[in-house]
């Protein structure tokens, strides 16, 4: 016979302990909430790099995975720093320069456009610009080999 002045959380024999059940549900909910908070915090650098379309997104993602599996916080800090740093865009100007050089290389040059017959070309060019015909046996032949 239990006295009537016992607190509410003490259960009678054979009854369900409600406080234990509520505490267990609360504990499981808090564990899931803390786990979700941990995963969101852990993926913060990767989400930051992905939102801003950074070039170093893959490096940040790998650093995040390394920090997750090795429990080395230095990788996470390095990933966060890379996600915050804005690298200059060198690719666009270099691609434009390469495209311009290709256009220049493909366009017909002024010498190719003005090509005429060899007889006419020798008559049109001044005598000082013409190269004299030198006998190959008397001169030394230079090679690149």
Secondary structure, 3 states (H helix, E strand, C coil): CCCCCCCCCCCCCCCCCHHHHHHHHHHHHHHHHHHHHHHHHHCHHHHHHHHCCCCCHHHHHHHHHHHHHHCCHHHHHHHHHHHHCCCCCCHHHHHHHHHHHHHHHHCCCHHHHCCCCHHHHHHHCCHHHCCCCCCCCCCCCCCCC
